[in-house]
Amino acid sequence: MNSFSINQVLDPHPLIVNPSTPLIETIALMNRSNQASCNLDDDDSEFNSLIPTSASCALVMADSQLLGIFTSRELVRLTAEGRTLAEMTVGNAMTQPVTTFQETEVQDLFNILRLTRQHGIRHLPIVDKHNQLLGIITPEQVRRSLQPLDWLRFVRVGEVMSNTLIHALPTVSVLRVTQLMVQHQVTCVVIAEHFESNENSELEASVQNSHLRPIGIITERDIIQFQTLELNLGKIQAQTPMSTPLFLASPEDSLWSAHQQMQQRRVRRLIVAGEQGELKGIITLNSLIQALDPKEMYQVIEVLQGQVCQLEIERAEFLQSRGRELEEQVKKRTFELEEANQQLQQEIIKRRQIEQKLVHDALHDRLTGLPNRTLLMERIEFTIQHAKRNPDYLFALLFIDLDRFKIINDTLGHLMGDRLLIAVAKLLQESLRHNDLVARLGGDEFVIFLDGIHKLQDATQIGDRIQNMLASPFDFEGQGVFITASMGIVLSSPNYDNSEDLLRDADIAMYRAKEKGRACYEVFDRAMYLETLKFVELEKNLRLALERGELVLNYQPIVSLGIETAEQLTQLKNLGCQFGQGYLFAKPSDVQEIESMLVNI
């Protein structure tokens, strides 16, 4: 310990953000930062390979003053509470005040471990005598600097593992898993299933004498990635994004063996399982640190040194007697390990690719590659909330339905229909700005989300542009195919509280465009919605009138009202929906719709 230097464990370039930085942006910086690892020189310590791939905290500073700290633990807590992260800054979420330490207080590694336990923290900001930040010490730097690994060969996993851990069933939501992390103040939750079907408890504090089979795990770092992807954690079951397969250790394994497996697998924790695969406990990198108890190490250091000398003598004698044979065995074993490591890396890459594809497929249309209804509705819901906070902000929806698309499928075949849908999707994407979104709802229906427009004319100009682009035929290997589209346009309004209402009104406007002759667009107004409600009520009352025998055939005389602008009226009596005194009046333009209802009934 005499050769200890604070530079071995100090990160002089931690992630630093302003208190006004949006929380979502801070999370993204933590997720892709590579500054969390110490910049140590290469040496023989195998702990130096335990390098994290993302920052575990962000320091919040203003005018060179340290105001607070935001860690992955705060993120898990906010997620479990259901807070809307998009509305928060890191200044609202940080922990303050921050416990700092003078450079002179850090004497050696064991003193650092004592400080973290004494203050119940994992990150130690270091300042100089003028209270200016020098850097930060994190668990990752401490773990990399611990080198007496021979001590780990003498301790079994079962002696230091934690048999108190939190687990959840694979069918619970990721949000529930996050709440469990906060409730029990843990950094991970094991996803497990019961050996016996009659056990259905959601979680247990202790796994002793239980009949659980671990199948996956979700950690704090996973929650950071889920928030970066803006996933709806309340609707995703834990079994979908959990890390699997698990890397297991046996209670009889040495801590050295566990450490090597962590290093090879590049993980921070191992699940401990029995001979039948039953859940026994968990061992983490912190367990390795705690095993390095300084009192016991100082007591046995002389014994260890003697054993090392004896082993060196025996090793020299052994090499002399079996030199070449041993070298061949070492080469063979090294080759096998390298081959296994390469295979493992390939499996990890393949697993990540599969996970990314599953997430993409869940939010995108397979035929066109466009966002699907789920992703569209999430985008609209987010924008509605943004618009309520910013009254001057406007957006619009264009509901597009291809006219007579069924004729193309019936005459040219479904393959040609699919090619046409792909071509239309590409055309719609080319007609938009980078911040707009086009989604396919299914069949021949598309929706365009126009973000941050200034007035209604911005949306109608897009509609005109699309109609002009569709006026030219699509060329498929010399065969020209014409297609038109009917569009409904709806402009955002403070009256809208959810995405379903917006999409409904855009759909109503689209059908009004079809009634006007297709190949055009209509802008939604409140009268369209009321008229739709009227016909829904009319159809209901026509059906009830038929069941009750309330339809009466009358001869309607034609009477001149003496007013040139008056319309002829068609009278239906006693249909249940009483407009006026026992009569329902309809415009001549509505008669065809009423006749269609009567035919269907």
N, C-alpha and C positions, 0 to 999 in steps of 0.2 A: 504493500500500500504506500511505501515511501515515494514511489515514482508516479503517484497519482497527480494528474493535472486536470483542472476544471475544463480545459479545452477538449478533453476526451468525451465529455458528456454534454457540453453546452452547444446548443444550436444557435449560432449568432444571427441567423436569417430566418426567424419564424414568420409565419403568415400573419400579416398585420393589415387590419381594415379600419376604415373610418366608422364612427358610430352611426352615421346616416346611410351606410351601405345596406341595400336590401338584403334581408336574411336569405332569400333564395340564391342571390349572387354569392353570398358568403359560403353557403353550403356547396355550391358548384366549385368554388376555389378550393375548399377543403378536400373535395372529392378527387380533384385532379392534381393537387399539389404534390411535389416530390421533395419538399423542403423539410418534411418531418424527420428525416433520417440524419444522423450525425455525419459530418464529413471527416471520418477517421481514416488514417492511413491503413492500407492493407496489412494484415498481420495473420498470424496462425490461429487466432481465436475464431472458432466456428460460430460464436455468437454474433460476429459481425455480419453474417449472412441474413440475419433476421431484420430486414429493412422493410418498413411499411410502405405501402403504395399510395397513401394519402395522409394529409395532415389530420391529427386528432384534435386540434384546437386552433382557434384564431384569436390573436390579441387585438383588443379594441383600443386605439390610441387617437389622441387629438392634440395637436401642438406639442408633440414629444412627450405627452403625459399618458401613462397607462391608466385607462378608465375602467376596463373590465376584461373578461375572458369568456369566450364561447366555445364549449366543447361538445363532442358527440353526445354526451350525457344530457346536456340541455336540449339538444335536438330531439332525442327520444322522448323526453318529458313533454315538450310542446306538441309532438305528434300524438302522444297518448291522450293529451287533453283536448285534441280535436281543434287546435288553434289553426287559423288560416295563415300559413307562413307567407303567402304572397303579399299580405298586407303589413308585414312587420319589417322593421329594420333590425340590424344586429344590436343596436343600442337598446332596443326594447327587450331583447332576449338574453343579453349577456349577464354573467354573474359579477356582482360588484359589492363591496370593494375587493380588490385583488390582494391576496397575501403574497408579498415579495420578500426576497432574501438577499442580504449582502453577499458579495463574492467571498468575504472572509468567513461566512458561516458554513460554507461548503468545504469540508476538510477532506473527506474521502467518500467512497461509494456507500459505505454502511451508514455514514452520517446523513447522506441523501435519503436513503431508505427510511431512516428514523424520522426525518422531517416529514416525509410523505405520509407516514402512518400517524404521526403526532397531530398533523393538521387535517388529516382525512382528505388529501388532495392528490392528484396524479401529475400535475404540471407545476413546476417551480420556476417562476420568472426571477431572473437574477439581475440586480441593479448595482451600479457603482455607488461610491460615497455621496455623489450628487443626486442620487435617485434616478439616474438615467439608465434605460434598459440596455443590458449587455446581451441578453439572449434568454433562452428558456431551456430547462432540463425536463425531458419527458421520459416516461417509462421505456420507450424504445431505445434512447441513448444509453440508459443505465443497463438495460439487458445486453446491449452490444459490448459494453465495457467489462462485464463480469467474465473472468477468464479461468478461475479454478474449477474446470469442469470435471477433473478426476474425482472430486468429492461426490458428484452425482452418480457415480458408479456404485456407491455404497448404499444408496437409498432406494427403496422400492416405491413404485407408483401408489400402491395401496396405503403407504404410510402418510402421504401428504395430500392425496386427492381429496376433493370436497364431495361429500356424499349428500350435501344439501344444495339442490339446484332446482330451478323452475322449469317445468315442461308444459307443453300444450298439445292438444290433439291436432292432427293435420287439417281438420275441417274448420278450425276457428279462423277468424280474419286476421290479417297482418296488423290491423289497428289494435285488436285485442292483445296480440303478442307484444306490441309496443307498450300498451298499458301495463302488462305484467312486468316488463322491464322497469318501468317507473315505480310501480307499486312495491316491488321487492328489491329495487336498487341493484339490479344485475345488468351485465353487459351482453348477455345472450340468453336465449330461450331454446331448449331442446324440443324438437318436434318428435313425439313418440306415439306409438300405438300400443294397445293392450294385447297381451297374449290371449286373454280370456275376454270374450265378447260382452260379458255381463259387467265389466268394469268400464265405466264411462265418465269418470270424474275428469274435469277439465285440467286441473293442475294439482300437484302435491308438493309440499315443502321438502320432504325427504323421500329418497328413492330406495331406502333400505327395505328389504323384504317385499319389494313390489314386483309386479310382473309386467314390466314395460320394455318395449323394443325400440331403441332410438332409430329414427329414419332420416333425420335432417336437423338443421340448426339455422337460426336467424340471429344475427349479431347487430350491434349498434352501427357498424360500418355498412351493413346491408340496408339499414333504415336510411342512412345518408344517400346511398345510391338510389333507393326507391323515391326519395323526395326529389332528387335531381331529375329523375324521369317523370316526375309529377304524376305518379300513379295514385289511383283511388284505393288507399289501403283498407278502407272499410268494406270493399267489395271483393278483394282478392283473398282467397284462402291461403293459409300458411304453407300448404303443401305445394303450391304453384311456384313461388320464388325461393323456397328454402334451399340452402346449400346441401347437396347430396351427390354422391354417397358420402357417408361420414368416415373419418379416419379414426380408428379405434385403438385403444391400448388396453393391456391386461393389467390387473392389479399386481401381478408378479413381475412385470417389466421393471427394469431399472429406470431411474430418472434420466440417465444418460441415453438409454434407448428411446425414451419418450422425446428427449431433446432432439436426437437425430431425426426422428420421424417428423417432428414439427419443422425442422430445417428443410428436410427433403420435400415435404408437402407444402411448405410456405404457409403454415397456419399458426394461429396464436393459442389454440387450445385443442385438446384431444378428449373425446368421450371415452370413459372407462366402461368396458362391458365384460361380463362373465363368460364362461365357457359356452353357454347357450345363447349368447347374444343379448342377455338381459342387462338393463341399465344399472350401473353400479355407482357412477359419479362422474366427475370432470376434473381434468388437470390443465392448468394454464401456465403461461410463462411466469406469472406471478408466483405460482407454486414452486417453480424452479428457483426463483430468487429467495423465497422464504426458506427453502431447503438449505441455502447457503448461509446458515446461521454463523455469525462470526465467532462466537464463543467456542462452539464445537470445532470449528475449522482451526482455530489457533491451538486447541488442545491436541489435535491429531496431525498437525502439520509436520512435526518431526517424524512421526510414524510414516506418513505418506512419503516424505523425502527418502526415508530409508527403503521403503518399498520401491520407489522409483529407481534408486541406485541398484537394488537387487534385480529388478526387472531389466535394467539396462545390461547388467552382466549376463543374465540368462539369455537375453535377446541376442547379445553378441555371440555367445556360445552356440545358440540355436542357428544363427545365420551361418556360422562357420561350418556347421555339420549339414545343414540342409539349404545352403544358399541358393543354388540354382532352382531347386524344386520349389522353394518358397517364392522366389521371384515369379515363377510361372503361375503359381496359384494366385499370387497377388494380381498379376496382369489379367488372369482369367476373371477373378472376382471384380476387378475394376471395370473390365469390359461389360460384365453382366449388370453392374450397378449403373453404368452410363446408359446402357441399352434400356434398362427399366426406367431410368429417369426420363429419357427421351420419350418413351411410350407414355409415361404419366403426363408429361407436358402436352403431348398430342391429345390425350384424353381430356385434359383440362381445357385446352383450346376448343376442342369439339363441343364440350359441354357448354362453354360460354357462348359459342355460336348458336347452339340449339336454344339456349335461354333467350338470347337476343331475338332469334327468329320467332319464338313463341310470343314474346312481348309485341313484336312488330305485327305478326299475324292477328293478334287479338285486337289490334287497333286499326288495321288496314284491310281494304278489299283485295281479295286474292287475284281477281281478274285484271284490274286496272292498276293496282298498287296505290290507289288513292286512300286517304283516311276514310274510315267507315263511320257509321252512325254514332257509335260510342265515343270515338275521338272528337267528332263534330260537336256532340252535345256537351262534352266536357269543356271544349273551347268556348262555346256559347255561354254556358253557365259562368265561367270565369269572367268573360267579357261583360255580362250583365252586371255582375258585382262591381267590376271596374267602372262601368258607366254610371252606377248609382253614386259612386264617390266622386265622379267627374261629370257634372251635369252637361258640360259642353261637348262631351265625347259622343260621337255617333258611329254606328255601324249598321250594316244591312245584310239581309239574306236574299239570295236569288234561288228560287225553287224551279228547277228545270226538268221538264218531262219531254222526251223525244216523241214527236207526232208519228202515229201509224208505224211504230217500231215493230209491232207484231206482224205486219204485212211483210217486212223484210225477213223476219225469222221464218215465216211460212213459205215464202217464195225462194229466197236465196239460201236458206238453211241457217241453223243456229251458229255454225262456225263463222259464217260471214257476219252474223249479228254480233258475235263476240269481238270480231276484228273491228267492227264499226264502233262498238262501245269503247274499245281501247283508243281508237283514233279520236273520238269525241273527247275522251278524258284528257288526252294530250293537247287537243286544241283549247280546251277550257283552261288548262294550266298555263299555256302560252299567253292567254289573254289577260292574266292577272298580275298583280304586283307581288313582290317577294313576301310581304306580310299578310297577304290574303290566303284563303284556304278553299280548296274545292274537294268535296267528298261525294262518294257514291252511296246512296241509301239502299240500292238494290234494283234489279231489273233495269229499266231505262230512266231512272230518276237520279238526278244529281242536285247538289246544293252548293252554292258558292257563298262563302262568308267573306264579306268586304270589311276590312278592319280600318278604323280611323278615317272615315270619309268626312267631308265638310258639309255636304248637302245632298238632297235626294237626287239631284241631277247627276251626281257622280255615279250612282247606282244605275240610273237609266242609260247613261252613256255606255256602261259595261254591257247592259242588255242589248243596246243597238249594235255594239261591236260584235257580240257573239252572233246575233242574227245575220250580220253582214258576212261573217266568216263561214257560217253554215250555208250561205247561199251558193257557195262553190261546191261541186261534187267531191266526194272522197274517192280517190283512185286506188283500187285494189287490183294490181296486176292487169291494168288496162280496162278494168270494169269500173265505170263511174256509178257511184251510189249517192243519191240525194237524200237528205234528211232535214227536217225542220224541227223546231222546238217551241213549246209554249212555256212561258216563264211567269212566275209570280214574284213580285218584289215587295218586301216588307222592311220598313225603316225602324230602327230602334226607338224606344220610347220609355220614359220612367214608369209607365203602366205595366211593363212586362217584368214579371218576377221569376220566370223560369223559361228554359229553352223550348219546352214542349209547346207553349202558347205561340212563341215566335214561329216555329216550324209549321204549326197548324195554320196560322194566318197566311204564311207564304204559300202553303198548299191551296188554300181557298182562292187566293189571287191567281194561282196558276190555272185552276179549273175555270175561273172566269175568262182567262185568256183563251182557253180551248173553246168555250162557248162562243167567243167572238170570232172564231174562224181559224184558230191555231196560227203558228208561225208569228207570234207577237208576244208582248208582255203586258201585264196589268199590275198596277201599284195597289196594294191593299189599303182599304179604308174600312171604318167600323161598320158601314152599311152592308158590306159584303158578308161580314160575320153574322149580323142580325138576319139577313136574308137566308143564310144557310140554316140558322136556327129555326126560321119559319118553316122551311121545307121539311126539316126533321120532325117538327111538331105536326105538320100536315100529314106526313106519311103515317105517323103513329095514330092519328085520329081517323084516317081513312081505314086502317086495319081494324080499329076498335068499332068503327061504324058498321063495317061488314059483319063483324061477329054479333053485334047487337041488333042487326036488322034495321039500321037507322037511315039507310040510303033510300031516298024518295025521288021518283021520276016526275019532274014538272016540265011544263012547256013555258018557256020564257018569252014573253012578248018583247018585241023590239020597239023601244020607245025613244023618240027623239027628245033629247034634253034641251035642245035649242042653243047649245053652246058648241062652237066649232071645235074647241080643243078637247072636248070630253071623249073618253074612250068607251068603247062597248064593254059591258061588264058581263062576266059569266058567273052565274049564281049556283052555288051548291048549298043545299039546306041541311042543317042539323048534323054537322060532321064532328061534333064534340069540341072542336076548337072554335069558339063562338066569337067571331069578329063582328061587331055590330049587334043586331038583335036576331040571333038564330041563323045568320047567313055568313058565308065565307066568300069574299070577293077576290078574284084573281085577274091579273092583267092578261091580255091575249098572249103575250110572250111567255107566260107561265103555263098556258094550257097544255102544251106538249109535254112538259115535265109532269103535270098532274095526270095526263093520260098514260104516261109511262108507268107511274106509280100504280094506277088502277090495273094496268095489264099485269104487272108483277104480282099484285095482290090476288 
